[in-house]
């Protein structure tokens, strides 16, 4: 059974600062990693995914992957109150890819303080 | 944009009732999934399907069944609802060749 671990938080960050969210995973064979954002009472929405070691940037979001240490991070620059949400990290159920869906961490609750 | 539609957003059912949750996607995705989400337990996979009439058990299939008669439609069935099935149910879809999945808006089910 794959495991994806996240600190549940809440993580409190002042507006305008960098929010750093971390995730560790158990399966060394995992090849791709996903970050979803979930507002209270809403469904998860995909923010970004990363396949390769290093950084991937998309607007104010940067995903960082370190396969040797089995962790993936999400950085949010210039944090806004609208970024307050729960952030879910996920890996494919099947390391080889395909149809089996994603295994999710329980999420980190992020609060951006105005 | 990907559109995954769950027709029933809020339901209240009695113990022992049969419950149908419907999900339709408009992106011609091969894969479809049903998850449930509970506080402290996170998202857990109930069933998934990678083709019409195909179904595979996820991590918590007990008490549930599914039906996929058409590619765009995936139904979750609770044969005899119980109070421990009170939850938020999320349908998702994705391409067979990729891992990205897209969620519907969710169905909140309360069993009394």
Interface residues (C-beta under 8 A of the other chain):
Chain A: X1 X32 X34 X42 X43 X44 X45 X46 X49 X88 X92 X93 X97 X98 X99 X100 X101 X102 X103 X104 X105 X106 X107
Chain B: X30 X31 X33 X35 X40 X41 X42 X43 X45 X48 X50 X56 X58 X59 X90 X92 X94 X96 X97 X98 X99 X100 X101 X102 X103 X104 X105 X106
